């Protein structure tokens, strides 16, 4: 594990050398393939050392982090062209990747908290340094205060656990069962805000709309998954309290997911619509984790990976349009089929994955989640039907609105997609639809 970390550290000087923008991206790709070839033990933790170790969840999420970081650099060619602090941007991406890598691979609860919070700083810098609109400072503050407000109780909870048990190793803590209301709420709230659960989701659309494309990609691709990862880890030793109280979160997330799906139809900003659809998908993940059965855990894991790729790809699409028309409004982004017919195919492919059409990972994840929630209570079927139906609805709404219709006549200069953009979209879509062939790994693990 340290070898990968050192590789990232030694990439830092490269970020500061002239004309090394694409070199850093290629090295991240190399890192990704080196990490992918790690021999993994499916049933238990592997690569165990004093501080680091991996299991299937960490493995998948670290792979996703490296992949999305590599694609972030690919999507941000404009910074390199205009020399808009591109070296600092690379440094930021590498630092963010290091924090995420450590978050997913440490075993110590306190270290997990430390890196979990540290990943906020580079994200904040991305939004405030490279964002588009003047409201980005406010969006950054929203992001910071929502997350930090909920995270302080988590820190106190971790200290309490250490005080009681004298160790903080996540694997060892599964032998304990903490039966306290206050501890339960303090340990869970930080992750629910990060997910984000309905009621504490307001920071997400704000942050997405103001962030540059790379910020949106990392926010949708990885940052939302930190919450799910944390929940999967702490649920192990909070199980007896969870059996009493999890019904609250399941209800909020299912009803909230339905509300947010309807809110998607009210959006006129493409990025805002995709951000709200992320909240709807994550509400199903929260529901699945809170049922605390195998199907739920498995579905949550698969949907987190699937959504990370799909949502990130959709933000890339929105950005490709934004670079051409300098607007994200649905009123202006119309009739794109006339201008970029080949890009319409990518819109179609990513939208169909977003509405969980086969063979995407999203379908596999949603089937598992529906299975878990319906077995938990058949009453949840009503909300699940509505969420699934409207998820197809807003995906179609976005697709038909942007691709069809009469095009806006104010477009004065235009060029179709370049090969870099098509490669970028292909690298989102291919793993999203071909990882289904190796779905047995996550099935066996759970």
MIFILUM-133059 format. One record per residue (C-alpha): x, y, z. Coordinates in steps of 0.05 Angstrom, whole numbers, padded with zeros to 5 digits, always signed. Example, Ala and Ser with C-alpha at 12.3 -4.5 7.8 and 13.67 -1.06 7.14 Angstrom:
<kolmars>
+00246-00090+00156;+00273-00021+00143;
</kolmars>
This chain:
<kolmars>
+00000+00000+00000;+00056+00048+00016;+00087+00036-00052;+00024+00066-00086;+00024+00123-00037;+00097+00138-00051;+00084+00137-00125;+00032+00192-00114;+00081+00232-00071;+00135+00228-00124;+00086+00253-00176;+00082+00320-00139;+00147+00348-00169;+00122+00328-00238;+00061+00372-00228;+00106+00433-00222;+00148+00419-00285;+00129+00454-00350;+00089+00415-00402;+00077+00354-00357;+00001+00359-00357;-00012+00296-00398;+00047+00260-00366;+00014+00264-00298;-00050+00236-00328;-00013+00178-00360;+00021+00163-00294;-00046+00161-00259;-00069+00111-00312;-00007+00069-00298;-00021+00073-00223;-00092+00050-00236;-00069-00012-00275;-00016-00028-00223;-00067-00024-00168;-00117-00065-00208;-00068-00122-00213;-00061-00128-00138;-00079-00199-00117;-00141-00192-00076;-00172-00238-00025;-00247-00236-00034;-00271-00259+00033;-00227-00219+00081;-00179-00161+00089;-00114-00167+00051;-00049-00126+00047;-00057-00118+00122;-00004-00076+00158;-00001-00034+00221;-00044+00020+00191;-00068+00001+00122;-00109-00056+00095;-00158-00069+00039;-00221-00108+00030;-00268-00111-00029;-00304-00045-00013;-00239-00006-00006;-00210-00039-00068;-00268-00019-00113;-00272+00052-00086;-00197+00065-00091;-00198+00041-00163;-00256+00088-00176;-00218+00146-00143;-00156+00136-00186;-00198+00128-00249;-00240+00191-00237;-00178+00232-00219;-00146+00211-00285;-00209+00230-00323;-00213+00297-00285;-00147+00317-00316;-00171+00294-00384;-00234+00336-00379;-00196+00399-00358;-00157+00412-00421;-00182+00483-00423;-00141+00500-00361;-00079+00474-00395;-00093+00512-00460;-00105+00577-00425;-00049+00564-00373;-00100+00579-00318;-00059+00556-00258;-00054+00487-00289;+00005+00465-00246;-00031+00482-00182;-00092+00445-00209;-00051+00382-00219;-00022+00389-00149;-00092+00396-00122;-00116+00333-00158;-00057+00292-00133;-00067+00316-00062;-00141+00300-00065;-00126+00230-00093;-00076+00218-00036;-00129+00237+00016;-00181+00192-00016;-00132+00134-00023;-00115+00140+00051;-00188+00148+00072;-00208+00083+00038;-00147+00043+00061;-00135+00060+00134;-00161+00015+00189;-00157+00064+00247;-00222+00101+00259;-00188+00166+00278;-00143+00165+00217;-00205+00151+00175;-00237+00213+00205;-00175+00255+00193;-00169+00237+00119;-00245+00239+00110;-00244+00312+00130;-00178+00328+00094;-00209+00310+00027;-00254+00371+00036;-00197+00420+00030;-00175+00405-00042;-00248+00401-00063;-00260+00469-00033;-00199+00496-00070;-00225+00466-00135;-00293+00500-00127;-00266+00567-00104;-00206+00570-00151;-00233+00544-00216;-00309+00552-00209;-00348+00592-00259;-00397+00638-00222;-00386+00690-00168;-00431+00650-00119;-00377+00597-00113;-00352+00626-00047;-00422+00616-00018;-00425+00545-00047;-00357+00530-00015;-00381+00554+00052;-00444+00512+00047;-00402+00451+00032;-00354+00465+00089;-00404+00482+00143;-00455+00427+00128;-00400+00375+00130;-00360+00402+00188;-00421+00415+00231;-00441+00342+00227;-00370+00316+00233;-00352+00343+00302;-00400+00294+00337;-00366+00238+00297;-00298+00258+00325;-00326+00258+00396;-00359+00190+00383;-00292+00161+00360;-00257+00188+00423;-00312+00157+00466;-00303+00090+00431;-00228+00093+00443;-00240+00111+00516;-00285+00051+00525;-00249-00003+00485;-00176+00023+00482;-00170+00011+00408;-00197+00041+00344;-00185-00014+00293;-00248-00021+00250;-00238-00096+00243;-00232-00108+00317;-00292-00064+00335;-00339-00114+00304;-00334-00154+00369;-00366-00097+00406;-00438-00074+00406;-00448-00002+00425;-00518+00007+00452;-00524+00083+00462;-00572+00130+00427;-00525+00190+00428;-00465+00151+00402;-00509+00122+00346;-00532+00191+00322;-00463+00223+00328;-00429+00167+00289;-00481+00166+00233;-00499+00239+00220;-00433+00259+00188;-00440+00204+00136;-00513+00219+00122;-00496+00292+00108;-00439+00270+00062;-00484+00222+00024;-00526+00268+00023;-00592+00248+00055;-00655+00288+00039;-00661+00348+00088;-00586+00356+00091;-00575+00355+00016;-00577+00430+00002;-00502+00438-00003;-00496+00388-00061;-00534+00423-00118;-00503+00489-00098;-00432+00460-00098;-00444+00424-00165;-00471+00485-00201;-00412+00528-00180;-00357+00476-00188;-00315+00468-00251;-00323+00403-00289;-00267+00369-00250;-00299+00391-00184;-00366+00363-00205;-00335+00298-00227;-00299+00286-00162;-00358+00308-00120;-00407+00262-00155;-00357+00206-00168;-00323+00199-00101;-00343+00249-00047;-00414+00222-00042;-00386+00152-00035;-00346+00171+00027;-00411+00174+00065;-00433+00105+00041;-00365+00076+00056;-00366+00105+00127;-00436+00077+00139;-00416+00007+00116;-00358+00010+00165;-00393+00037+00228;-00458-00003+00220;-00418-00065+00242;-00412-00044+00314;-00477-00003+00318;-00521-00062+00298;-00567-00067+00359;-00584+00008+00357;-00593+00004+00282;-00646-00049+00289;-00687-00001+00332;-00675+00064+00295;-00658+00051+00222;-00731+00056+00202;-00725+00132+00209;-00670+00136+00156;-00704+00088+00109;-00768+00128+00111;-00733+00195+00102;-00690+00169+00045;-00747+00136+00007;-00795+00194+00013;-00739+00244+00001;-00716+00206-00060;-00786+00212-00089;-00789+00287-00074;-00721+00299-00105;-00740+00260-00167;-00799+00306-00176;-00755+00367-00163;-00711+00345-00222;-00768+00363-00269;-00767+00435-00243;-00693+00447-00260;-00672+00489-00318;-00597+00483-00305;-00567+00418-00333;-00517+00411-00277;-00569+00424-00224;-00614+00369-00253;-00557+00318-00253;-00539+00338-00181;-00610+00327-00157;-00612+00260-00193;-00550+00241-00153;-00588+00255-00088;-00645+00210-00112;-00596+00153-00127;-00559+00161-00061;-00625+00159-00023;-00634+00088-00049;-00563+00071-00026;-00578+00097+00044;-00642+00056+00046;-00604-00006+00025;-00549+00002+00077;-00600+00016+00132;-00638-00049+00120;-00573-00083+00143;-00581-00145+00100;-00534-00176+00048;-00574-00153-00012;-00575-00082+00014;-00500-00079+00027;-00485-00110-00040;-00532-00065-00078;-00506-00003-00042;-00434-00021-00061;-00451-00036-00134;-00494+00026-00142;-00440+00070-00111;-00390+00047-00163;-00441+00051-00220;-00466+00119-00200;-00395+00146-00193;-00380+00130-00265;-00448+00149-00293;-00457+00215-00257;-00386+00236-00272;-00397+00221-00346;-00461+00263-00347;-00425+00322-00317;-00373+00315-00373;-00430+00317-00424;-00460+00379-00393;-00391+00411-00393;-00379+00395-00467;-00443+00434-00482;-00423+00489-00435;-00356+00498-00470;-00392+00508-00536;-00452+00551-00517;-00426+00582-00452;-00493+00567-00420;-00521+00508-00381;-00593+00530-00388;-00640+00479-00419;-00673+00536-00457;-00610+00549-00496;-00582+00477-00500;-00634+00452-00549;-00632+00415-00615;-00561+00391-00603;-00574+00332-00649;-00567+00380-00708;-00498+00403-00686;-00466+00342-00654;-00503+00279-00676;-00447+00233-00653;-00449+00265-00584;-00524+00249-00581;-00505+00176-00579;-00464+00188-00517;-00520+00227-00485;-00566+00169-00500;-00517+00117-00472;-00503+00153-00407;-00576+00173-00397;-00599+00101-00406;-00547+00079-00355;-00572+00133-00308;-00643+00106-00312;-00614+00037-00296;-00623+00003-00363;-00585-00062-00375;-00527-00078-00378;-00504-00021-00332;-00480-00030-00260;-00536+00016-00239;-00588-00036-00258;-00552-00090-00218;-00547-00045-00158;-00619-00022-00161;-00645-00094-00168;-00607-00113-00105;-00630-00051-00067;-00703-00061-00087;-00696-00134-00065;-00669-00113+00003;-00719-00058+00015;-00779-00099-00005;-00757-00158+00038;-00749-00108+00096;-00820-00083+00086;-00867-00093+00027;-00895-00024+00040;-00831+00007+00013;-00851-00020-00055;-00895+00041-00068;-00839+00092-00060;-00790+00048-00098;-00838+00044-00157;-00845+00119-00158;-00769+00132-00152;-00754+00083-00208;-00808+00111-00253;-00788+00184-00243;-00714+00167-00250;-00729+00144-00321;-00773+00206-00328;-00721+00259-00312;-00667+00222-00353;-00714+00224-00413;-00732+00296-00399;-00660+00318-00399;-00644+00277-00461;-00703+00299-00503;-00697+00372-00481;-00623+00378-00499;-00622+00336-00562;-00688+00351-00596;-00726+00414-00611;-00711+00477-00648;-00639+00501-00638;-00622+00568-00608;-00604+00617-00663;-00555+00658-00620;-00499+00607-00630;-00446+00644-00669;-00387+00597-00667;-00389+00522-00661;-00347+00460-00670;-00366+00388-00658;-00333+00342-00607;-00259+00327-00608;-00229+00258-00600;-00208+00274-00528;-00280+00285-00508;-00305+00221-00541;-00249+00182-00507;-00268+00214-00441;-00340+00193-00448;-00320+00123-00471;-00277+00115-00409;-00337+00130-00366;-00385+00086-00403;-00343+00024-00417;-00326+00005-00345;-00398+00023-00324;-00426-00029-00372;-00372-00081-00375;-00359-00089-00300;-00426-00125-00299;-00388-00185-00325;-00348-00188-00260;-00407-00176-00215;-00393-00243-00181;-00337-00210-00141;-00382-00163-00103;-00435-00218-00096;-00385-00267-00065;-00357-00214-00018;-00424-00199+00013;
</kolmars>
